[in-house]
Amino acid sequence: MKRINIFSGKYRLPAIAAGLLLAMSACTKNFELYNTDNTGIPNGMLEADFYNLSYLKTATMAIYNFSGGGDPNSFQLQQNLNADCFSGYFASATPFNGGRNNLSYFMMTGWNGETFKAGYLSVMGQLAKLRQSNIPKDFPAVWAVAQIVQVTAMSRVTDVYGPIPYSKAGTSKTSIEYDSQQDVYARFFKELDTANTTLRDFIASGKTLPFKFGDFDLVYNSNFTKWLQFSNSLRLRLAMHVIKVDPALAKAEAEKALNPAKGGVITSNDGNMTVRIPGAGYTNPLVFIAKNWNDIQINASLQSYLTGYKDPRLSKYMSKSTDAAIPAQYIGIRLGSITSSNAKSDYVGYSALNYVDDDAFTLNTPVQLMTAAEVYFLRAEAALNNFANAGGTVQTLYEQGINTSLDQWHAADANYINNSVNTPDKYVDPKNAQNNADTLTHVTVKWVESASLAEKQERISTQKWLAMFPEGQEAWTEFRRTGYPKLFPVVNNNSGGTISSTLQVRRLPFPQNEYNTNNAAVTKAIGLLSKPEDNGGTPLWWDKR
């Protein structure tokens, strides 16, 4: 695969006029350009309506973008050089733009629109095509899955930017209005209501589909019960996002998600929401970037927690350094420490994603979006807030979360949850002492019932963060929402004062293409932010730290 140069600062989004956000006839050209279907199904093999299911397949892949033949360039900007790094999971040894880029808080205009583009062209656009077929009417359970995929994808988009076009997206207007993030979340919950009711009715009916839906379902292979459990788990996740800004809404939605009569949540690793690699020509884009380009390494914050806790997942997540100048060790890179004085070779030998072991990360490893471990930690937080139906005490759910993650990674260690001694390490950069940093926190792994509410929240959030690896989008959201885990501050802050080194990046600015093609609407959307400043330091609606 030929790599295109998208890091010079000259990379431009394709023209996405506001009126072309979804599947209007005028936008078909753009959708096909960016989403050529590679499902391998020749024309004529299926009835037209069934062939339309390929749109669902493409949309599912585009949540974490490896659509378009497995091209990792989009994912690199959509998530990897943004949320994956802001979350404390990853950093890069590559001095993009002379070290002045998003990783040092110099927000690159050419980097900040890919999440938006992938969401609207690769997800919303594809599902709009599916909506125009007979699938929603003839096979409502399939359409319910499409609705869940849409909420999954677009919740990530709004959690990057804040206000987004949603309720009016796809209209024929030349200017598409933005919804406030509060309104977008309200719509998500209603869409999940509809999808869940449809799925429960279909499951209760005992009916089956007259075609092989598993050919298009890259997640649960046409198991609608697991889709229902994921939908409830997703509702729980979104409910906890808003707990600080709207506690009553968070409680109502979390209790609805946890109500056993609604179908249950993910409870075991065989229910994890992972998108499988569909076949030849596709790869896991994170592994591709790490293995083939050496463009992403491990963040010093993640290394600090894993090595300090002597976490049994350490060798699963990351490799030891390969730099001949330093002994083989687990060592990450502090965000913002790569400057114009550095060559890529200076730090590329630091720890990377572990693609060496066959049972860790390969080019065919399914893309992880949600795990049972995360759900246990969400339930632990629900119990901490005295929500109904959490299904256990805070401590038992917390410990189930840890053990479920250890089982997922085949890293069982019965003593880990009882460790009351180990704390995260301080960071020592073998090549530059100016990057050294003291220990972030002294919180341990073992549950302490007598601890303060804040310390309990830190334990839950920290272990959830460790369990969600390598899914940096949700990890960044949780860091912004809770303040945990405590992450090393950026070494060089090139934001010009718009982003706090303490609070760190809170969102991405709106895409330049929106200013070019939907100016009136995006200008108005700035007024929907918590403060009318379209920069990386402006908190989102639910962000009340």
C-alpha positions as CSV (number, residue, x, y, z in Angstrom):
1,M,0.0,0.0,0.0
2,K,1.4,3.3,-1.0
3,R,1.6,5.8,1.8
4,I,0.5,9.4,0.9
5,N,2.0,12.4,2.5
6,I,-0.7,13.8,4.8
7,F,1.5,15.4,7.4
8,S,3.1,18.3,5.7
9,G,0.2,20.6,6.8
10,K,-1.0,20.8,3.2
11,Y,-3.4,17.9,3.4
12,R,-6.9,19.0,2.6
13,L,-10.3,17.4,3.2
14,P,-12.3,16.6,0.1
15,A,-15.1,19.0,-0.6
16,I,-18.0,18.0,1.7
17,A,-20.6,20.7,1.0
18,A,-23.0,21.0,3.9
19,G,-25.9,19.8,1.8
20,L,-23.9,16.7,0.9
21,L,-23.6,15.4,4.4
22,L,-25.8,12.4,3.7
23,A,-27.2,10.3,0.9
24,M,-28.7,12.9,-1.4
25,S,-28.5,12.1,-5.0
26,A,-25.9,14.8,-5.5
27,C,-23.6,13.2,-3.0
28,T,-23.5,9.8,-4.5
29,K,-20.3,10.7,-6.3
30,N,-18.5,11.6,-3.1
31,F,-19.7,8.5,-1.2
32,E,-18.5,6.2,-3.9
33,L,-15.2,8.0,-4.2
34,Y,-14.4,7.4,-0.5
35,N,-16.3,4.2,0.1
36,T,-15.9,1.9,-2.8
37,D,-17.4,-1.4,-1.7
38,N,-14.8,-4.2,-1.4
39,T,-17.1,-6.9,0.0
40,G,-16.3,-9.1,-3.0
41,I,-20.0,-9.7,-3.9
42,P,-20.4,-9.5,-7.6
43,N,-23.4,-7.7,-9.1
44,G,-26.3,-10.0,-9.5
45,M,-25.4,-12.5,-6.8
46,L,-27.9,-11.1,-4.4
47,E,-31.2,-9.4,-4.7
48,A,-30.9,-5.6,-4.8
49,D,-32.1,-5.1,-1.3
50,F,-29.8,-7.7,0.1
51,Y,-26.9,-6.2,-1.7
52,N,-27.6,-2.9,0.1
53,L,-26.4,-4.6,3.2
54,S,-22.9,-3.9,2.1
55,Y,-23.6,-0.3,3.2
56,L,-24.0,-1.5,6.7
57,K,-20.7,-3.5,6.5
58,T,-18.8,-0.4,5.2
59,A,-20.4,1.8,7.9
60,T,-19.4,-0.7,10.7
61,M,-15.8,-0.7,9.5
62,A,-15.7,3.1,9.4
63,I,-16.5,3.5,13.1
64,Y,-12.7,3.0,13.5
65,N,-11.8,3.7,9.9
66,F,-10.4,0.8,8.0
67,S,-12.8,1.2,5.1
68,G,-11.8,1.8,1.5
69,G,-9.5,-1.2,1.2
70,G,-7.9,-1.0,4.7
71,D,-6.3,2.4,4.1
72,P,-4.7,3.3,7.4
73,N,-4.1,7.0,6.4
74,S,-7.7,7.9,7.4
75,F,-7.5,6.2,10.8
76,Q,-4.1,7.8,11.5
77,L,-5.8,11.2,11.5
78,Q,-9.3,10.1,12.6
79,Q,-8.1,8.8,15.9
80,N,-4.4,7.7,16.2
81,L,-2.6,11.0,16.2
82,N,-5.4,12.6,18.2
83,A,-7.5,10.6,20.7
84,D,-5.1,7.7,20.9
85,C,-2.4,10.0,22.1
86,F,-4.5,12.4,24.2
87,S,-5.7,9.4,26.1
88,G,-2.3,8.6,27.4
89,Y,-2.0,5.3,25.4
90,F,0.3,6.3,22.5
91,A,2.9,8.9,21.3
92,S,4.9,9.2,18.1
93,A,8.6,9.4,17.5
94,T,8.0,11.0,14.2
95,P,8.5,14.8,14.3
96,F,5.5,15.7,12.1
97,N,5.7,19.4,11.1
98,G,9.0,19.8,12.9
99,G,7.4,18.6,16.2
100,R,4.7,21.3,16.0
101,N,1.5,19.3,15.7
102,N,-1.4,18.1,17.7
103,L,0.8,16.0,20.0
104,S,2.4,19.3,21.2
105,Y,-0.9,21.1,21.1
106,F,-0.3,22.9,17.9
107,M,-3.6,21.9,16.4
108,M,-3.1,21.0,12.7
109,T,-5.9,22.2,10.5
110,G,-5.3,19.3,8.1
111,W,-5.5,16.8,10.8
112,N,-8.7,17.9,12.5
113,G,-11.4,17.1,10.0
114,E,-10.9,13.4,9.4
115,T,-13.2,12.3,12.3
116,F,-15.9,14.4,10.8
117,K,-15.4,13.2,7.3
118,A,-15.4,9.5,8.3
119,G,-18.5,10.0,10.3
120,Y,-20.6,11.6,7.7
121,L,-19.3,10.1,4.4
122,S,-18.3,6.6,5.6
123,V,-21.0,6.0,8.3
124,M,-24.0,8.3,7.9
125,G,-23.7,8.3,4.1
126,Q,-23.7,4.6,3.9
127,L,-26.6,4.1,6.3
128,A,-28.6,6.7,4.4
129,K,-28.3,4.5,1.3
130,L,-29.5,1.5,3.4
131,R,-32.4,3.6,4.7
132,Q,-33.5,4.2,1.1
133,S,-33.8,0.5,0.4
134,N,-36.6,-1.8,1.6
135,I,-34.4,-3.2,4.4
136,P,-35.8,-1.0,7.2
137,K,-39.4,-2.0,6.4
138,D,-38.9,-5.6,5.4
139,F,-36.2,-6.5,8.0
140,P,-36.5,-4.1,10.9
141,A,-34.1,-6.1,13.1
142,V,-31.3,-5.4,10.5
143,W,-32.2,-1.7,10.5
144,A,-32.0,-1.8,14.3
145,V,-28.4,-2.9,14.1
146,A,-27.8,-0.1,11.6
147,Q,-29.2,2.4,14.1
148,I,-26.9,1.0,16.8
149,V,-23.9,1.3,14.5
150,Q,-24.9,4.9,13.8
151,V,-25.1,5.9,17.4
152,T,-21.8,4.1,18.1
153,A,-20.0,6.0,15.4
154,M,-21.6,9.4,15.8
155,S,-21.2,9.4,19.6
156,R,-17.5,9.3,18.9
157,V,-17.8,12.3,16.5
158,T,-19.7,14.5,18.9
159,D,-17.3,13.6,21.7
160,V,-14.5,14.9,19.5
161,Y,-16.1,18.2,18.4
162,G,-19.2,18.9,20.6
163,P,-22.1,20.3,18.5
164,I,-22.5,18.5,15.2
165,P,-25.1,18.4,12.4
166,Y,-27.4,15.5,13.3
167,S,-31.2,15.9,13.4
168,K,-31.1,17.8,10.1
169,A,-28.2,16.0,8.4
170,G,-29.2,14.7,5.0
171,T,-31.7,17.5,4.2
172,S,-31.4,19.2,0.9
173,K,-30.6,22.6,2.4
174,T,-27.4,24.3,1.4
175,S,-26.6,25.1,5.0
176,I,-27.0,22.3,7.6
177,E,-27.6,23.4,11.2
178,Y,-25.7,22.0,14.1
179,D,-27.4,20.5,17.1
180,S,-26.1,21.2,20.6
181,Q,-24.4,18.2,22.1
182,Q,-27.1,18.0,24.7
183,D,-29.7,17.5,21.9
184,V,-27.5,15.0,20.1
185,Y,-27.3,12.9,23.2
186,A,-31.0,13.1,23.7
187,R,-31.5,11.8,20.1
188,F,-29.0,9.0,20.7
189,F,-31.0,7.7,23.7
190,K,-34.3,7.8,21.6
191,E,-32.6,6.0,18.7
192,L,-31.4,3.3,21.1
193,D,-35.0,3.0,22.5
194,T,-36.3,2.3,19.0
195,A,-33.5,-0.1,18.1
196,N,-33.8,-2.0,21.4
197,T,-37.6,-2.4,21.2
198,T,-37.2,-3.8,17.6
199,L,-34.5,-6.2,18.6
200,R,-36.4,-7.5,21.7
201,D,-39.5,-8.0,19.6
202,F,-37.5,-9.9,16.9
203,I,-35.8,-12.1,19.4
204,A,-39.0,-12.9,21.2
205,S,-40.7,-13.8,17.9
206,G,-38.3,-16.7,17.3
207,K,-38.1,-15.7,13.6
208,T,-35.0,-16.0,11.5
209,L,-33.8,-14.0,8.5
210,P,-34.2,-15.5,5.0
211,F,-30.6,-14.7,4.1
212,K,-27.2,-15.0,5.6
213,F,-26.9,-11.8,7.6
214,G,-23.6,-12.9,9.1
215,D,-21.9,-12.2,5.7
216,F,-22.5,-8.5,6.5
217,D,-22.4,-8.5,10.3
218,L,-18.7,-8.1,11.1
219,V,-19.3,-8.0,14.9
220,Y,-21.7,-10.6,16.1
221,N,-22.3,-12.8,13.1
222,S,-26.0,-12.2,13.1
223,N,-26.4,-12.9,16.8
224,F,-29.1,-10.3,17.6
225,T,-29.1,-11.1,21.4
226,K,-25.5,-9.9,21.5
227,W,-26.4,-6.8,19.5
228,L,-29.0,-6.1,22.1
229,Q,-26.6,-6.5,24.9
230,F,-24.1,-4.2,23.2
231,S,-26.8,-1.6,22.7
232,N,-27.6,-1.6,26.4
233,S,-23.9,-1.4,27.2
234,L,-23.5,1.5,24.8
235,R,-26.5,3.2,26.5
236,L,-24.8,2.7,29.9
237,R,-21.5,4.2,28.6
238,L,-23.3,7.3,27.2
239,A,-25.3,7.6,30.4
240,M,-22.1,7.8,32.5
241,H,-20.7,10.4,30.1
242,V,-23.4,12.9,31.2
243,I,-23.3,12.1,34.9
244,K,-21.8,15.5,35.9
245,V,-23.8,17.7,33.6
246,D,-27.2,16.0,34.1
247,P,-27.2,13.5,37.0
248,A,-30.9,12.8,36.7
249,L,-30.6,11.8,33.0
250,A,-27.5,9.7,33.7
251,K,-29.4,7.8,36.4
252,A,-32.5,7.2,34.3
253,E,-30.6,6.0,31.3
254,A,-28.1,3.9,33.2
255,E,-30.9,2.2,35.1
256,K,-32.7,1.6,31.9
257,A,-29.6,0.0,30.4
258,L,-29.1,-2.2,33.5
259,N,-32.7,-3.3,33.8
260,P,-32.7,-7.1,33.2
261,A,-36.0,-6.8,31.4
262,K,-34.3,-4.8,28.7
263,G,-32.1,-7.7,27.6
264,G,-29.0,-7.3,29.7
265,V,-25.5,-5.9,29.1
266,I,-22.2,-7.5,28.0
267,T,-20.9,-9.8,30.8
268,S,-18.3,-12.0,29.2
269,N,-15.5,-11.6,26.7
270,D,-17.4,-13.5,24.0
271,G,-19.7,-10.5,23.9
272,N,-17.0,-7.9,23.3
273,M,-17.8,-5.4,20.6
274,T,-15.0,-6.1,18.1
275,V,-15.0,-5.6,14.3
276,R,-13.4,-8.4,12.5
277,I,-11.0,-7.9,9.5
278,P,-13.2,-8.8,6.5
279,G,-10.6,-10.4,4.3
280,A,-7.8,-9.8,1.9
281,G,-6.9,-6.1,1.3
282,Y,-7.9,-5.1,4.9
283,T,-5.8,-4.8,8.0
284,N,-6.2,-3.5,11.5
285,P,-5.0,0.1,10.9
286,L,-3.5,0.6,14.3
287,V,-1.3,-2.4,13.9
288,F,-0.5,-1.4,10.4
289,I,0.7,2.0,11.5
290,A,2.8,0.6,14.3
291,K,4.3,-2.3,12.4
292,N,4.7,-1.0,8.9
293,W,5.3,2.7,9.4
294,N,6.8,2.8,12.9
295,D,4.7,5.9,13.4
296,I,3.3,5.2,16.8
297,Q,4.9,4.2,20.0
298,I,3.7,3.7,23.6
299,N,3.0,6.8,25.8
300,A,5.0,7.3,28.9
301,S,1.8,7.5,31.0
302,L,0.7,4.0,30.0
303,Q,4.2,2.6,30.6
304,S,4.3,4.3,34.0
305,Y,1.2,2.6,35.2
306,L,1.9,-0.8,33.7
307,T,5.5,-1.1,35.0
308,G,4.7,0.5,38.3
309,Y,1.8,-1.9,39.0
310,K,3.8,-4.8,37.6
311,D,0.7,-5.3,35.6
312,P,0.4,-8.8,34.0
313,R,-0.8,-7.2,30.8
314,L,2.4,-5.3,30.3
315,S,4.0,-7.8,27.9
316,K,0.8,-8.2,26.1
317,Y,0.3,-4.5,25.4
318,M,3.8,-3.3,24.6
319,S,7.2,-4.5,23.4
320,K,10.6,-3.7,25.0
321,S,12.8,-1.0,23.5
322,T,14.9,-2.0,20.5
323,D,17.2,1.1,20.6
324,A,20.8,-0.1,20.6
325,A,21.8,2.9,22.8
326,I,19.6,1.8,25.7
327,P,19.1,-1.6,27.3
328,A,16.0,-3.5,26.3
329,Q,13.3,-2.2,28.6
330,Y,9.7,-1.0,28.7
331,I,9.9,2.7,28.1
332,G,7.4,5.1,26.6
333,I,7.6,8.6,25.1
334,R,6.2,11.7,26.8
335,L,3.7,13.5,24.7
336,G,5.2,16.8,23.2
337,S,8.8,15.8,23.8
338,I,9.6,15.3,20.1
339,T,10.7,18.6,18.7
340,S,12.4,20.0,15.5
341,S,15.8,18.9,17.0
342,N,14.7,15.3,17.0
343,A,15.0,12.8,14.1
344,K,12.6,9.9,14.0
345,S,15.5,7.6,14.8
346,D,16.0,9.2,18.2
347,Y,12.9,7.7,19.7
348,V,11.5,5.1,17.3
349,G,13.3,2.4,19.2
350,Y,11.3,3.0,22.4
351,S,8.4,0.6,23.3
352,A,5.8,0.0,20.7
353,L,2.5,-1.8,20.4
354,N,3.3,-5.5,20.8
355,Y,2.9,-6.9,17.3
356,V,5.8,-9.3,17.9
357,D,3.8,-11.9,19.8
358,D,1.2,-13.8,17.6
359,D,-1.4,-13.7,20.4
360,A,-1.1,-10.0,21.0
361,F,-1.6,-7.7,18.0
362,T,-1.5,-8.8,14.3
363,L,-2.7,-7.2,11.1
364,N,-5.7,-9.4,11.4
365,T,-6.6,-8.6,15.0
366,P,-10.2,-7.5,15.2
367,V,-10.7,-3.8,16.1
368,Q,-11.8,-3.5,19.7
369,L,-14.6,-0.9,20.5
370,M,-16.1,-2.1,23.8
371,T,-15.3,-5.0,26.2
372,A,-17.0,-6.8,29.0
373,A,-14.4,-5.4,31.4
374,E,-15.3,-1.8,30.5
375,V,-19.0,-2.6,31.2
376,Y,-18.1,-4.0,34.7
377,F,-16.3,-0.8,35.5
378,L,-19.3,1.2,34.3
379,R,-21.5,-0.9,36.5
380,A,-19.0,-0.3,39.4
381,E,-19.4,3.4,38.9
382,A,-23.2,3.0,38.7
383,A,-23.1,1.2,42.1
384,L,-20.8,4.0,43.5
385,N,-23.6,6.4,42.6
386,N,-26.3,4.1,44.1
387,F,-28.0,3.4,40.7
388,A,-30.4,0.5,40.7
389,N,-29.7,-2.8,38.9
390,A,-25.9,-2.5,39.0
391,G,-25.8,-6.1,39.9
392,G,-23.2,-6.1,42.7
393,T,-21.2,-4.0,45.1
394,V,-18.7,-1.5,43.9
395,Q,-15.9,-3.7,45.0
396,T,-17.1,-6.9,43.4
397,L,-17.8,-5.2,40.1
398,Y,-14.5,-3.4,40.2
399,E,-12.7,-6.7,40.8
400,Q,-14.8,-8.5,38.1
401,G,-13.7,-5.8,35.7
402,I,-10.0,-6.4,36.4
403,N,-10.3,-10.2,36.2
404,T,-12.4,-10.1,33.0
405,S,-9.7,-7.9,31.4
406,L,-6.9,-10.3,32.6
407,D,-8.8,-13.2,31.1
408,Q,-9.3,-11.3,27.8
409,W,-5.5,-10.9,27.5
410,H,-4.7,-14.4,28.9
411,A,-2.7,-12.7,31.6
412,A,-4.4,-14.2,34.7
413,D,-2.8,-13.2,38.0
414,A,-4.8,-13.9,41.2
415,N,-2.6,-11.6,43.3
416,Y,-3.0,-8.5,41.1
417,I,-6.3,-7.3,42.6
418,N,-4.9,-7.6,46.1
419,N,-1.7,-5.5,45.5
420,S,-1.7,-2.7,48.0
421,V,1.9,-1.7,47.6
422,N,2.8,-1.0,44.0
423,T,2.1,2.4,42.5
424,P,2.8,3.9,39.1
425,D,6.5,4.6,38.3
426,K,8.1,8.0,37.8
427,Y,9.2,8.5,34.2
428,V,12.9,8.6,33.3
429,D,13.8,9.3,29.7
430,P,17.1,7.5,29.0
431,K,18.0,10.1,26.4
432,N,16.8,13.4,27.8
433,A,16.5,14.1,31.5
434,Q,14.4,17.2,30.7
435,N,11.6,14.9,29.9
436,N,11.7,13.1,33.3
437,A,8.6,13.4,35.5
438,D,7.7,12.4,39.0
439,T,5.1,9.7,39.9
440,L,1.6,10.7,38.9
441,T,-0.3,9.2,41.8
442,H,0.1,6.9,44.7
443,V,-3.2,5.0,44.2
444,T,-2.8,1.2,44.3
445,V,-4.8,-1.6,42.7
446,K,-6.4,-3.1,45.8
447,W,-9.9,-1.9,46.6
448,V,-10.1,0.2,49.8
449,E,-13.6,0.5,51.1
450,S,-12.8,3.2,53.5
451,A,-11.2,5.4,50.8
452,S,-12.7,8.7,49.8
453,L,-15.2,8.9,47.0
454,A,-12.6,10.6,44.8
455,E,-10.1,7.8,45.5
456,K,-12.7,5.1,44.7
457,Q,-13.5,6.9,41.4
458,E,-9.8,7.1,40.6
459,R,-9.3,3.4,41.1
460,I,-12.3,2.5,38.9
461,S,-11.3,4.9,36.2
462,T,-7.7,3.9,36.2
463,Q,-8.3,0.2,36.0
464,K,-11.0,0.8,33.3
465,W,-8.4,2.8,31.3
466,L,-5.9,0.0,31.6
467,A,-8.6,-2.5,30.5
468,M,-9.8,-0.5,27.5
469,F,-6.4,-0.4,25.7
470,P,-5.9,0.2,22.8
471,E,-9.2,1.9,22.2
472,G,-8.1,5.5,22.7
473,Q,-11.2,7.4,21.7
474,E,-13.3,6.2,24.6
475,A,-10.2,6.4,26.9
476,W,-9.8,10.1,26.0
477,T,-13.4,10.7,26.7
478,E,-13.2,9.1,30.1
479,F,-10.0,11.1,31.0
480,R,-11.8,14.3,30.1
481,R,-15.0,13.3,32.0
482,T,-13.4,12.0,35.2
483,G,-9.9,13.5,35.3
484,Y,-8.5,9.9,35.7
485,P,-6.1,8.4,35.2
486,K,-3.6,11.1,36.0
487,L,-1.5,11.6,32.8
488,F,1.9,13.3,32.4
489,P,1.4,16.8,31.1
490,V,2.7,17.7,27.6
491,V,6.4,18.6,27.6
492,N,6.1,21.4,25.0
493,N,2.8,23.2,24.8
494,N,2.6,24.9,21.4
495,S,-1.1,26.0,21.7
496,G,-0.3,29.6,22.3
497,G,-2.2,29.6,25.6
498,T,-5.5,28.1,24.3
499,I,-5.0,24.7,25.9
500,S,-4.0,24.1,29.5
501,S,-1.1,21.8,30.1
502,T,-2.9,20.7,33.3
503,L,-6.4,20.0,31.8
504,Q,-4.9,19.0,28.5
505,V,-6.8,18.8,25.2
506,R,-10.6,18.9,25.6
507,R,-11.8,18.7,21.9
508,L,-10.8,19.2,18.3
509,P,-11.6,22.4,16.4
510,F,-14.3,22.2,13.8
511,P,-13.0,21.1,10.3
512,Q,-11.8,23.9,8.0
513,N,-14.0,22.4,5.3
514,E,-17.1,23.2,7.4
515,Y,-15.9,26.9,7.5
516,N,-15.5,26.7,3.7
517,T,-18.8,25.1,2.8
518,N,-21.2,25.5,5.8
519,N,-19.9,28.7,7.3
520,A,-23.1,30.2,8.7
521,A,-24.0,27.0,10.5
522,V,-20.5,26.3,12.0
523,T,-20.2,29.9,13.1
524,K,-23.5,29.6,14.9
525,A,-22.4,26.2,16.4
526,I,-19.5,27.9,18.1
527,G,-22.1,29.7,20.2
528,L,-23.3,26.2,21.3
529,L,-20.0,25.4,23.0
530,S,-19.4,26.0,26.7
531,K,-17.6,29.1,25.7
532,P,-17.6,30.6,22.2
533,E,-14.0,29.6,21.3
534,D,-13.4,27.0,18.6
535,N,-10.1,25.6,20.0
536,G,-8.7,22.6,21.7
537,G,-9.1,24.0,25.2
538,T,-12.9,24.5,25.1
539,P,-14.7,21.9,27.2
540,L,-17.6,19.9,25.8
541,W,-21.2,20.0,27.2
542,W,-20.7,17.0,29.5
543,D,-17.1,18.0,30.5
544,K,-17.5,19.6,33.9
545,R,-14.1,19.0,35.5
